[in-house]
Amino acid sequence: PEGVKAIPEIVINGVSVEAVEKAMYICMDVASRVDGVVKLSAGNYGGKLGKYKIYLKDILDKHQ
C-alpha cells in the first residue's frame, strides 16, 4: 500500500499449536498498537510450512 516503508515477516516456532497461537496473539496485539501499522496478515505458503493452519481471525475470536 502507498506509504508503506517496510513489510516485516515474523516467524514463530513453538512446542504446541496453543503456544504458537498465544505468541501470534501477543504479536498481533503489540503490532496493532504501533503507530503507522497499516495491516496485519499471514500466509501459509500453500501449506508447505507444515500440517497446521492457524487463522488470525480464529485467534482473535478466542482471545476476545
mmCIF file of the C-alpha atoms, coordinates in Angstrom:
data_MODEL
# 
_entry.id   MODEL 
# 
loop_
_atom_site.group_PDB 
_atom_site.id 
_atom_site.type_symbol 
_atom_site.label_atom_id 
_atom_site.label_alt_id 
_atom_site.label_comp_id 
_atom_site.label_asym_id 
_atom_site.label_entity_id 
_atom_site.label_seq_id 
_atom_site.pdbx_PDB_ins_code 
_atom_site.Cartn_x 
_atom_site.Cartn_y 
_atom_site.Cartn_z 
_atom_site.occupancy 
_atom_site.B_iso_or_equiv 
_atom_site.pdbx_formal_charge 
_atom_site.auth_seq_id 
_atom_site.auth_comp_id 
_atom_site.auth_asym_id 
_atom_site.auth_atom_id 
_atom_site.pdbx_PDB_model_num 
ATOM 1  C CA . PRO A 1 1  ? 0.000   0.000   0.000  1.00 0.00 ? 1  PRO A CA 1 
ATOM 2  C CA . GLU A 1 2  ? 1.013   3.598   -0.564 1.00 0.00 ? 2  GLU A CA 1 
ATOM 3  C CA . GLY A 1 3  ? 3.196   4.984   2.200  1.00 0.00 ? 3  GLY A CA 1 
ATOM 4  C CA . VAL A 1 4  ? 4.328   1.589   3.467  1.00 0.00 ? 4  VAL A CA 1 
ATOM 5  C CA . LYS A 1 5  ? 8.030   1.627   4.269  1.00 0.00 ? 5  LYS A CA 1 
ATOM 6  C CA . ALA A 1 6  ? 8.533   -1.968  5.411  1.00 0.00 ? 6  ALA A CA 1 
ATOM 7  C CA . ILE A 1 7  ? 6.819   -5.331  5.457  1.00 0.00 ? 7  ILE A CA 1 
ATOM 8  C CA . PRO A 1 8  ? 8.392   -7.416  8.234  1.00 0.00 ? 8  PRO A CA 1 
ATOM 9  C CA . GLU A 1 9  ? 7.934   -11.163 8.382  1.00 0.00 ? 9  GLU A CA 1 
ATOM 10 C CA . ILE A 1 10 ? 7.739   -12.696 11.842 1.00 0.00 ? 10 ILE A CA 1 
ATOM 11 C CA . VAL A 1 11 ? 8.365   -16.437 12.121 1.00 0.00 ? 11 VAL A CA 1 
ATOM 12 C CA . ILE A 1 12 ? 7.091   -18.192 15.238 1.00 0.00 ? 12 ILE A CA 1 
ATOM 13 C CA . ASN A 1 13 ? 8.105   -21.716 16.206 1.00 0.00 ? 13 ASN A CA 1 
ATOM 14 C CA . GLY A 1 14 ? 6.565   -23.413 19.224 1.00 0.00 ? 14 GLY A CA 1 
ATOM 15 C CA . VAL A 1 15 ? 6.252   -26.633 21.176 1.00 0.00 ? 15 VAL A CA 1 
ATOM 16 C CA . SER A 1 16 ? 2.491   -26.783 20.592 1.00 0.00 ? 16 SER A CA 1 
ATOM 17 C CA . VAL A 1 17 ? -0.236  -25.217 18.483 1.00 0.00 ? 17 VAL A CA 1 
ATOM 18 C CA . GLU A 1 18 ? -1.518  -23.481 21.608 1.00 0.00 ? 18 GLU A CA 1 
ATOM 19 C CA . ALA A 1 19 ? 1.899   -21.921 22.295 1.00 0.00 ? 19 ALA A CA 1 
ATOM 20 C CA . VAL A 1 20 ? 2.137   -20.650 18.719 1.00 0.00 ? 20 VAL A CA 1 
ATOM 21 C CA . GLU A 1 21 ? -1.410  -19.250 18.848 1.00 0.00 ? 21 GLU A CA 1 
ATOM 22 C CA . LYS A 1 22 ? -0.631  -17.416 22.088 1.00 0.00 ? 22 LYS A CA 1 
ATOM 23 C CA . ALA A 1 23 ? 2.575   -15.981 20.610 1.00 0.00 ? 23 ALA A CA 1 
ATOM 24 C CA . MET A 1 24 ? 0.705   -14.920 17.479 1.00 0.00 ? 24 MET A CA 1 
ATOM 25 C CA . TYR A 1 25 ? -1.973  -13.193 19.545 1.00 0.00 ? 25 TYR A CA 1 
ATOM 26 C CA . ILE A 1 26 ? 0.627   -11.298 21.570 1.00 0.00 ? 26 ILE A CA 1 
ATOM 27 C CA . CYS A 1 27 ? 2.451   -10.254 18.384 1.00 0.00 ? 27 CYS A CA 1 
ATOM 28 C CA . MET A 1 28 ? -0.786  -9.082  16.757 1.00 0.00 ? 28 MET A CA 1 
ATOM 29 C CA . ASP A 1 29 ? -1.784  -7.157  19.869 1.00 0.00 ? 29 ASP A CA 1 
ATOM 30 C CA . VAL A 1 30 ? 1.561   -5.385  20.168 1.00 0.00 ? 30 VAL A CA 1 
ATOM 31 C CA . ALA A 1 31 ? 1.919   -4.731  16.427 1.00 0.00 ? 31 ALA A CA 1 
ATOM 32 C CA . SER A 1 32 ? -1.586  -3.269  16.223 1.00 0.00 ? 32 SER A CA 1 
ATOM 33 C CA . ARG A 1 33 ? -0.568  -0.623  18.772 1.00 0.00 ? 33 ARG A CA 1 
ATOM 34 C CA . VAL A 1 34 ? 2.457   0.571   16.788 1.00 0.00 ? 34 VAL A CA 1 
ATOM 35 C CA . ASP A 1 35 ? 1.881   3.941   15.170 1.00 0.00 ? 35 ASP A CA 1 
ATOM 36 C CA . GLY A 1 36 ? 1.817   3.670   11.395 1.00 0.00 ? 36 GLY A CA 1 
ATOM 37 C CA . VAL A 1 37 ? 0.924   -0.016  11.125 1.00 0.00 ? 37 VAL A CA 1 
ATOM 38 C CA . VAL A 1 38 ? -1.424  -0.328  8.155  1.00 0.00 ? 38 VAL A CA 1 
ATOM 39 C CA . LYS A 1 39 ? -2.282  -4.018  8.074  1.00 0.00 ? 39 LYS A CA 1 
ATOM 40 C CA . LEU A 1 40 ? -1.544  -7.399  9.660  1.00 0.00 ? 40 LEU A CA 1 
ATOM 41 C CA . SER A 1 41 ? -1.763  -10.577 7.615  1.00 0.00 ? 41 SER A CA 1 
ATOM 42 C CA . ALA A 1 42 ? -0.465  -14.128 7.474  1.00 0.00 ? 42 ALA A CA 1 
ATOM 43 C CA . GLY A 1 43 ? 0.336   -16.619 4.778  1.00 0.00 ? 43 GLY A CA 1 
ATOM 44 C CA . ASN A 1 44 ? 0.630   -20.369 4.767  1.00 0.00 ? 44 ASN A CA 1 
ATOM 45 C CA . TYR A 1 45 ? 2.643   -20.686 1.554  1.00 0.00 ? 45 TYR A CA 1 
ATOM 46 C CA . GLY A 1 46 ? 0.286   -23.271 0.123  1.00 0.00 ? 46 GLY A CA 1 
ATOM 47 C CA . GLY A 1 47 ? 0.573   -25.458 3.208  1.00 0.00 ? 47 GLY A CA 1 
ATOM 48 C CA . LYS A 1 48 ? 4.287   -26.067 2.598  1.00 0.00 ? 48 LYS A CA 1 
ATOM 49 C CA . LEU A 1 49 ? 5.262   -24.972 6.122  1.00 0.00 ? 49 LEU A CA 1 
ATOM 50 C CA . GLY A 1 50 ? 3.594   -27.882 7.875  1.00 0.00 ? 50 GLY A CA 1 
ATOM 51 C CA . LYS A 1 51 ? 0.322   -29.577 8.579  1.00 0.00 ? 51 LYS A CA 1 
ATOM 52 C CA . TYR A 1 52 ? -1.145  -26.857 10.812 1.00 0.00 ? 52 TYR A CA 1 
ATOM 53 C CA . LYS A 1 53 ? -3.111  -23.871 9.571  1.00 0.00 ? 53 LYS A CA 1 
ATOM 54 C CA . ILE A 1 54 ? -3.690  -21.157 12.155 1.00 0.00 ? 54 ILE A CA 1 
ATOM 55 C CA . TYR A 1 55 ? -6.033  -18.358 11.109 1.00 0.00 ? 55 TYR A CA 1 
ATOM 56 C CA . LEU A 1 56 ? -5.651  -14.864 12.567 1.00 0.00 ? 56 LEU A CA 1 
ATOM 57 C CA . LYS A 1 57 ? -9.419  -14.369 12.857 1.00 0.00 ? 57 LYS A CA 1 
ATOM 58 C CA . ASP A 1 58 ? -9.742  -17.585 14.883 1.00 0.00 ? 58 ASP A CA 1 
ATOM 59 C CA . ILE A 1 59 ? -7.023  -16.413 17.267 1.00 0.00 ? 59 ILE A CA 1 
ATOM 60 C CA . LEU A 1 60 ? -8.743  -13.052 17.727 1.00 0.00 ? 60 LEU A CA 1 
ATOM 61 C CA . ASP A 1 61 ? -12.086 -14.765 18.348 1.00 0.00 ? 61 ASP A CA 1 
ATOM 62 C CA . LYS A 1 62 ? -10.514 -16.968 21.056 1.00 0.00 ? 62 LYS A CA 1 
ATOM 63 C CA . HIS A 1 63 ? -8.981  -14.038 22.932 1.00 0.00 ? 63 HIS A CA 1 
ATOM 64 C CA . GLN A 1 64 ? -11.816 -11.504 22.808 1.00 0.00 ? 64 GLN A CA 1 
# 
